[in-house]
Amino acid sequence: MRNKKRKKPLLKFNFDKSYLLPIFLILFFGVEAWSAIKTEIWGIKSYLPMIVKTLVLISIFCYFLFYDRKKFLMLSVLLVVFIIGQLAINPTFNFSAIGSFSKYLFFLLIPALVLDKNNSAQADKSFAIFEGIVFINSVVVILSYVFGWDVFRSYEDRFGYVGLLIASATGTYFYCVALAYYLLKYNIKAFRKFEFYLIAVSIILLGTKSALLYLILSLGTIAFSQLKDLKKKIITILIFFMIGAFSLYFFLQSSISKKITEEYGLITSILSYRDIHFTNQTLPYIEENWNVINYLFGGLTIMSKRPQMEYFDLLLFFGILGSSYYLYLVYKFYKLKNLSFGSLPFFLILFLFAAAFISGNFFYNGSTSIYFVVLILVALEVSKKKDAISNNSID
């Protein structure tokens, strides 16, 4: 039987992929920091982040077109889903819809490009740069709080500081990733590092419920994983449950949250009006514009109709079938199957996905994908080292 010849790429070129993630980290943080300063200090909106992300997206998509046709075809299926959903709704194919699709696509392109069978070559370079970025932004957050630098605030109408990042949602996922990164890379030794406490303080000063909840859950999980005695484990769970309940109560007693709770209820206060937006804006849009095809493939042309609860946003944009396929690509491209069920990396990444239930823009924000890849990279490295230790002990 004749052997099948392996398909050759349309174009042949070689480059060292180990430098890509470090370059992306520096590029995206630098561009975002410059844009945040330019917008807040001079009042001039910067289009540089959009330009940079568009150029990177086109470049990577072309790479898959010419070099990795299998992944190109997988991503093209998502494009077909988007086109079907848009054709089934009226008005269709406006600039906002195309731009939003490119953002969702970007979240998939980055890991598909940089994560490989052997990630060790880029790990050390990426980790050093990421730790530097976390340190710089955390210092800016803390100094902003101490000296009252309003240009680095998370919100205009309530407490919170985001530093050099461009939005509170970016800050939430950035610091959740940073916290998980330190807990995975250094485990219990993370508590001996000064940077770890910078991250914890920055999460508190960030002023978002999702980040604060992630802090409590992560610390509870690492404490739980270090204990052997069942009684101590149960006590630990109860302690962190009480800490979480107290923190939520304290958060909801702030002037703005208390007012929302009294007027609309606890759920609305926790979701920051997202449930009301979903009821008043999203559902009427679906009822007035969707047909059977849209329920399967989605369809959205007015981005303000998104409730900014990530999985509802995903369903709105790609429908039931399209969203399922999108999450499958996330699972595949981010190599989530390589994480052991019930392990520390598994739970810390699971908590991050869970946070997206009450927050928006996890898949939608281009910078988030860069930082999330770093977390996946350290999780894969930690898992690989544990597997190597286990194999050696068996031998």
C-alpha positions as CSV (number, residue, x, y, z in Angstrom):
1,M,0.0,0.0,0.0
2,R,1.4,3.3,-1.1
3,N,2.2,5.8,1.7
4,K,0.2,9.0,1.5
5,K,2.4,12.1,1.1
6,R,2.1,14.7,3.8
7,K,0.6,17.9,2.5
8,K,3.1,20.7,2.2
9,P,2.3,24.2,3.2
10,L,1.5,26.6,0.4
11,L,4.4,28.8,1.4
12,K,7.5,27.6,3.2
13,F,9.2,29.8,5.7
14,N,10.8,29.3,9.1
15,F,10.9,31.5,12.2
16,D,11.4,31.1,15.9
17,K,8.0,31.0,17.4
18,S,9.4,31.1,20.9
19,Y,9.8,34.9,20.7
20,L,6.1,35.5,19.6
21,L,4.5,35.5,23.0
22,P,7.1,37.8,24.6
23,I,6.8,40.2,21.8
24,F,3.0,40.2,22.0
25,L,3.1,40.8,25.8
26,I,5.4,43.8,25.4
27,L,3.5,45.1,22.4
28,F,-0.1,44.8,23.8
29,F,0.7,46.1,27.3
30,G,2.8,49.0,25.8
31,V,0.1,50.0,23.3
32,E,-2.7,49.8,25.9
33,A,-0.7,51.8,28.5
34,W,0.0,54.5,26.0
35,S,-3.6,54.6,24.9
36,A,-4.9,54.7,28.5
37,I,-2.6,57.7,29.3
38,K,-3.4,59.5,26.0
39,T,-7.2,59.1,26.5
40,E,-7.3,60.1,30.2
41,I,-4.7,62.9,30.2
42,W,-5.2,64.6,26.8
43,G,-8.8,63.4,26.2
44,I,-7.9,62.1,22.8
45,K,-9.2,58.6,22.0
46,S,-6.5,56.3,20.7
47,Y,-7.2,54.0,17.8
48,L,-3.7,52.4,18.2
49,P,-4.9,49.2,20.0
50,M,-7.5,48.6,17.3
51,I,-4.9,49.1,14.6
52,V,-2.3,46.8,16.2
53,K,-4.9,44.1,17.0
54,T,-6.2,44.2,13.4
55,L,-2.7,43.9,11.9
56,V,-1.8,41.0,14.2
57,L,-5.1,39.3,13.5
58,I,-4.6,39.6,9.7
59,S,-1.0,38.4,10.0
60,I,-1.9,35.3,12.0
61,F,-4.8,34.4,9.9
62,C,-2.6,34.6,6.8
63,Y,-0.1,32.4,8.6
64,F,-2.7,29.7,9.1
65,L,-3.9,30.1,5.5
66,F,-0.4,29.4,4.1
67,Y,1.2,27.2,6.7
68,D,-1.4,25.4,8.8
69,R,-4.4,24.6,6.7
70,K,-6.0,22.3,9.2
71,K,-6.4,25.0,11.8
72,F,-7.4,27.4,9.0
73,L,-10.3,25.1,8.1
74,M,-11.4,24.8,11.7
75,L,-11.4,28.6,12.1
76,S,-13.2,28.9,8.7
77,V,-16.1,26.9,10.0
78,L,-16.6,29.6,12.6
79,L,-16.6,32.2,9.8
80,V,-19.3,30.2,8.0
81,V,-21.4,30.2,11.3
82,F,-21.0,34.0,11.5
83,I,-22.0,34.5,7.9
84,I,-25.1,32.3,8.2
85,G,-26.2,34.1,11.4
86,Q,-25.7,37.5,9.7
87,L,-27.6,36.5,6.6
88,A,-30.5,35.4,8.7
89,I,-30.9,38.8,10.4
90,N,-31.8,42.2,9.1
91,P,-30.0,44.6,9.0
92,T,-26.9,42.6,8.4
93,F,-23.1,42.7,8.1
94,N,-22.4,46.2,9.5
95,F,-19.0,47.3,10.7
96,S,-19.8,46.6,14.3
97,A,-20.7,43.0,13.6
98,I,-17.6,42.3,11.6
99,G,-15.4,44.0,14.2
100,S,-16.9,41.9,17.0
101,F,-16.4,38.7,15.0
102,S,-12.7,39.6,14.6
103,K,-12.4,40.1,18.4
104,Y,-13.9,36.6,19.1
105,L,-11.6,35.2,16.4
106,F,-8.5,36.9,18.0
107,F,-9.1,35.0,21.2
108,L,-8.6,31.7,19.3
109,L,-5.8,32.7,17.0
110,I,-3.3,33.6,19.7
111,P,-3.1,30.2,21.4
112,A,-3.4,28.3,18.1
113,L,-0.2,30.1,17.0
114,V,2.0,30.3,20.1
115,L,1.1,27.1,22.1
116,D,3.0,24.1,20.7
117,K,4.0,20.6,21.6
118,N,7.1,22.0,23.3
119,N,6.5,25.3,25.1
120,S,9.6,25.3,27.3
121,A,11.5,27.5,24.8
122,Q,9.2,30.4,25.1
123,A,8.1,29.9,28.8
124,D,11.1,31.5,30.5
125,K,11.1,34.5,28.2
126,S,7.3,35.0,28.6
127,F,7.3,34.5,32.3
128,A,10.0,37.1,33.0
129,I,8.2,39.7,30.9
130,F,4.8,39.0,32.4
131,E,6.1,39.3,35.9
132,G,7.6,42.6,35.0
133,I,4.3,43.9,33.5
134,V,2.4,42.7,36.7
135,F,4.9,44.6,38.9
136,I,4.8,47.8,36.9
137,N,1.0,48.0,36.7
138,S,0.5,47.0,40.4
139,V,2.8,49.8,41.5
140,V,0.8,52.3,39.4
141,V,-2.5,51.0,40.9
142,I,-1.2,51.4,44.5
143,L,0.4,54.8,43.9
144,S,-2.8,55.9,42.2
145,Y,-4.8,55.1,45.3
146,V,-2.2,56.6,47.7
147,F,-1.9,59.9,45.7
148,G,-5.4,60.0,44.2
149,W,-4.4,59.8,40.6
150,D,-7.9,59.8,39.0
151,V,-6.5,59.3,35.5
152,F,-5.9,55.6,36.5
153,R,-9.3,55.0,38.0
154,S,-11.4,51.9,36.9
155,Y,-14.7,53.8,37.0
156,E,-15.8,57.4,36.9
157,D,-18.7,57.0,39.4
158,R,-17.3,54.6,42.0
159,F,-14.1,53.3,43.7
160,G,-11.5,51.4,41.8
161,Y,-8.1,51.8,40.1
162,V,-7.0,49.9,37.0
163,G,-3.6,51.3,36.4
164,L,-2.2,51.4,32.9
165,L,-4.8,49.0,31.6
166,I,-7.5,50.4,29.4
167,A,-10.7,49.0,31.0
168,S,-11.9,47.5,34.2
169,A,-12.8,44.2,32.5
170,T,-9.2,43.9,31.2
171,G,-8.0,44.7,34.7
172,T,-10.2,42.0,36.3
173,Y,-9.0,39.2,34.0
174,F,-5.4,40.5,34.1
175,Y,-5.2,40.3,37.9
176,C,-7.1,37.0,38.1
177,V,-4.5,35.6,35.6
178,A,-1.6,37.2,37.6
179,L,-2.8,35.7,40.9
180,A,-3.3,32.2,39.4
181,Y,0.1,32.5,37.7
182,Y,1.9,33.1,40.9
183,L,0.0,30.3,42.8
184,L,0.8,27.8,40.0
185,K,4.4,28.7,39.4
186,Y,5.5,29.2,43.0
187,N,2.7,27.3,44.8
188,I,3.0,27.9,48.6
189,K,6.3,29.8,48.0
190,A,4.2,32.5,46.4
191,F,3.4,33.8,49.9
192,R,7.0,34.6,50.4
193,K,7.1,36.9,47.3
194,F,6.6,40.6,47.6
195,E,4.9,40.7,44.1
196,F,2.2,38.3,45.3
197,Y,1.0,40.8,47.9
198,L,1.2,43.6,45.3
199,I,-1.3,41.6,43.2
200,A,-3.6,40.9,46.2
201,V,-3.7,44.6,47.2
202,S,-4.2,45.6,43.5
203,I,-7.2,43.2,43.3
204,I,-8.8,44.9,46.3
205,L,-8.1,48.4,44.9
206,L,-9.4,47.3,41.4
207,G,-12.9,47.4,42.9
208,T,-14.6,44.6,40.9
209,K,-16.6,41.9,42.5
210,S,-15.3,39.2,40.1
211,A,-11.7,39.8,40.9
212,L,-12.4,39.9,44.7
213,L,-14.3,36.7,44.5
214,Y,-11.5,35.1,42.5
215,L,-9.0,36.1,45.1
216,I,-11.0,34.5,47.9
217,L,-11.7,31.3,45.9
218,S,-8.0,31.0,44.8
219,L,-6.6,31.4,48.3
220,G,-9.2,29.0,49.7
221,T,-8.2,26.4,47.1
222,I,-4.5,26.7,47.7
223,A,-5.0,26.4,51.4
224,F,-7.3,23.4,50.9
225,S,-4.8,21.7,48.7
226,Q,-2.0,22.0,51.3
227,L,-4.0,20.3,54.1
228,K,-4.2,16.5,54.5
229,D,-6.5,16.2,57.5
230,L,-10.3,16.1,56.5
231,K,-11.3,18.1,59.6
232,K,-8.8,20.9,58.8
233,K,-10.1,20.9,55.2
234,I,-13.7,21.4,56.3
235,I,-12.7,24.2,58.7
236,T,-10.7,25.9,55.9
237,I,-13.8,25.7,53.6
238,L,-16.0,27.3,56.3
239,I,-13.4,30.0,57.1
240,F,-13.1,31.1,53.4
241,F,-16.9,30.8,53.0
242,M,-17.3,33.3,55.8
243,I,-14.6,35.5,54.4
244,G,-16.4,35.5,51.1
245,A,-19.8,36.2,52.6
246,F,-18.3,39.1,54.7
247,S,-16.5,40.6,51.7
248,L,-19.7,40.4,49.6
249,Y,-21.7,42.0,52.4
250,F,-19.0,44.8,52.8
251,F,-19.0,45.4,49.0
252,L,-22.8,45.6,48.8
253,Q,-22.9,48.1,51.7
254,S,-21.0,50.6,49.7
255,S,-23.1,53.6,48.8
256,I,-23.8,52.7,45.2
257,S,-24.3,49.0,45.7
258,K,-26.5,49.6,48.7
259,K,-28.7,51.9,46.7
260,I,-29.0,49.4,43.8
261,T,-29.8,46.5,46.3
262,E,-32.6,48.5,48.0
263,E,-34.1,49.6,44.7
264,Y,-33.7,46.5,42.5
265,G,-32.6,43.6,44.7
266,L,-29.4,41.6,45.5
267,I,-29.1,39.9,42.1
268,T,-29.1,43.2,40.2
269,S,-26.5,44.6,42.6
270,I,-24.2,41.6,42.1
271,L,-24.7,41.7,38.3
272,S,-24.4,45.5,38.1
273,Y,-27.7,45.9,36.2
274,R,-26.7,43.2,33.7
275,D,-29.9,41.2,34.4
276,I,-32.1,44.3,33.8
277,H,-30.2,45.0,30.6
278,F,-30.8,41.4,29.5
279,T,-34.5,41.6,30.3
280,N,-35.1,45.1,28.8
281,Q,-32.7,45.0,25.8
282,T,-31.4,41.6,24.9
283,L,-34.7,39.5,25.1
284,P,-36.8,42.1,23.1
285,Y,-34.0,42.2,20.4
286,I,-34.1,38.4,20.1
287,E,-37.9,38.2,20.0
288,E,-38.2,40.9,17.3
289,N,-35.3,39.9,15.1
290,W,-34.5,36.2,15.5
291,N,-35.8,33.1,13.6
292,V,-35.0,29.4,13.9
293,I,-31.7,29.8,12.1
294,N,-30.5,32.6,14.5
295,Y,-31.2,30.3,17.5
296,L,-28.7,27.9,16.0
297,F,-26.1,30.3,14.5
298,G,-26.8,33.6,16.3
299,G,-27.0,37.0,14.8
300,L,-26.2,40.4,16.3
301,T,-25.7,43.8,14.6
302,I,-26.3,46.1,17.5
303,M,-23.5,45.5,20.0
304,S,-25.2,47.6,22.8
305,K,-27.7,44.7,23.1
306,R,-25.1,42.5,24.6
307,P,-25.8,42.0,28.4
308,Q,-22.1,41.6,29.0
309,M,-22.4,38.3,30.7
310,E,-19.9,36.4,28.6
311,Y,-21.8,33.2,27.8
312,F,-25.0,35.0,27.0
313,D,-23.0,37.3,24.7
314,L,-21.5,34.3,23.0
315,L,-25.0,32.7,22.5
316,L,-26.3,36.0,21.1
317,F,-23.5,36.2,18.6
318,F,-23.0,32.6,17.5
319,G,-26.2,30.8,18.6
320,I,-26.4,27.3,20.2
321,L,-24.4,25.4,17.6
322,G,-22.0,28.2,17.0
323,S,-21.3,28.8,20.7
324,S,-20.8,25.1,21.3
325,Y,-18.3,24.9,18.4
326,Y,-16.5,28.1,19.7
327,L,-16.1,26.6,23.2
328,Y,-14.8,23.4,21.6
329,L,-12.1,25.5,19.7
330,V,-11.2,27.2,23.0
331,Y,-10.8,23.8,24.7
332,K,-8.7,22.5,21.8
333,F,-6.5,25.5,21.0
334,Y,-5.8,26.3,24.7
335,K,-4.9,22.6,25.3
336,L,-7.3,22.4,28.3
337,K,-7.4,18.6,27.9
338,N,-3.8,18.5,29.2
339,L,-4.9,19.7,32.6
340,S,-5.6,17.0,35.1
341,F,-9.1,16.9,36.5
342,G,-9.2,18.1,40.1
343,S,-5.7,19.6,40.1
344,L,-4.8,23.1,41.2
345,P,-4.4,24.4,37.6
346,F,-7.8,22.9,36.7
347,F,-9.6,24.7,39.5
348,L,-7.8,28.1,39.0
349,I,-8.7,28.1,35.3
350,L,-12.2,26.8,36.0
351,F,-12.8,29.8,38.4
352,L,-11.7,32.1,35.7
353,F,-14.2,30.7,33.2
354,A,-16.8,30.9,36.0
355,A,-16.1,34.6,36.6
356,A,-17.1,35.2,33.0
357,F,-20.7,34.2,33.9
358,I,-21.1,37.5,35.8
359,S,-18.6,39.6,33.8
360,G,-18.2,40.4,30.1
361,N,-15.5,40.6,27.4
362,F,-13.5,37.5,28.4
363,F,-13.5,36.1,24.8
364,Y,-14.2,39.6,23.4
365,N,-11.0,41.4,24.7
366,G,-7.9,40.9,22.6
367,S,-5.5,41.7,25.4
368,T,-7.1,39.1,27.7
369,S,-6.1,36.3,25.3
370,I,-2.4,37.3,25.6
371,Y,-2.5,37.1,29.4
372,F,-4.6,34.0,29.4
373,V,-2.1,32.2,27.2
374,V,0.6,32.9,29.8
375,L,-1.6,31.3,32.5
376,I,-2.1,28.2,30.2
377,L,1.6,28.1,29.5
378,V,2.5,28.0,33.2
379,A,-0.2,25.4,33.9
380,L,1.1,23.2,31.1
381,E,4.7,23.5,32.4
382,V,3.6,22.7,36.0
383,S,1.6,19.7,34.8
384,K,4.5,18.5,32.7
385,K,6.9,18.7,35.6
386,K,4.5,16.8,37.9
387,D,4.1,14.1,35.2
388,A,7.9,13.8,34.9
389,I,8.3,13.4,38.7
390,S,5.5,10.8,38.8
391,N,7.2,8.8,36.0
392,N,10.6,8.9,37.7
393,S,9.1,7.7,41.0
394,I,7.4,4.8,39.2
395,D,10.6,3.9,37.5
